[in-house]
Amino acid sequence: MILPPFFQTNKTDVDFCINLSEKKSARRFLRTNLANCRWEWYNFQKCRKGVNYVKSRLLAVAAVLVAAVLLFPVPLRYKDGGTVEYKAILYSVQDVHRLNPDINAPEDFIEGTIVEIFGIEIFNNVEEP
């Protein structure tokens, strides 16, 4: 059976253990050697958990920053009668309220909402004259 490196002992340690004349001393040597291996294994696992913890935290922080950049909109106000566009990288929402260019029209303003996701118009209830 092949053991991981932290469970393997030096050949001199094993030879020393076999050459001991007293069985109690040999057992004590093996017991302490295995205890040291277990302790090294525990520290190795603890260290690995710490690295994974740091990696997962960094990944979570990076995901939050990317989401913030991609999803939080910046309001843009147009001077056409009150249109406001909320623009983010991934989407855009326009709350349209502009003056009607047709002087003879019954309404003075064109109103409605336009929603775009990835530059593709999803919703539009603005009635152009």
Secondary structure, 3 states (H helix, E strand, C coil): CCCCCCCCCCHHHHHHHHHCCCHHHHHHHHHHHHHHHHHHHHHHHHHHHHHHHHHHHHHHHHHHHHHHHHHCCEEEECCCCCCEEEECCCEEEEEEEEECCCCCCCCCEEEEEEEEECCEEEEECCCCC
